[in-house]
Amino acid sequence: MTQPAANCPNCGAKIVFRWSSSVQTVCEFCKSILVRTDVDLKKVGQVADLPPDSSPIQINTEGKYGNKAFVVVGRILYEYDQGGWNEWHVMMNDGTSAWLSDAQSEYALSWSSKAQNLPAVAQVHVGQQFTWSDQRYTVSVITPAHYRGVEGELPFQYWDKTDVTFVDLRTETGKFATLDYSDPEAALYLGEFVEFDDLKLKNLRSFEGW
């Protein structure tokens, strides 16, 4: 499959989209945030320097989830009162995309899920239960967070956020869900917790002493 390509409108560097459905990317050379339209790329902002990160995952890290291979193509970075975490945008070898949450050495893979009548954030509290896809989820934590920055390719425009709220839910069997209140209308992601070693990751960042 031919990868869509264009030139950065800011510095002229060649921009190649690894995932055909990507809407936004960041120029590796000038750090311009670029939004893809039907005919060209539009610069909408500039990425500030991202804070130091201790995660071994990086853009182009590859791994496996079950029998599906994937590659990391993008990242959204958040900060909250206990530190920060990454939401890695991963492209699966079947053409779909997912999110690998990486927070304090706890990892979860999730996929966007269509659900009707999602609750407003003000209606949610810890301990509350919801049922999606025949699974009962319990709200475990409500996290006010601050959007810190992006890199790589994303499936939607995400560059002008400030403070956002996330609601994490769990099941007794290791399933995971997130209600994302980044936009006025809530978004639901369903998945499960995963062990780092089970992902069989390669092309990781190397740290002194490893």
Order of alpha helices (4+ residues) and beta strands (2+ residues): beta-beta-beta-beta-beta-beta-beta-beta-beta-beta-beta-beta-beta-beta-beta
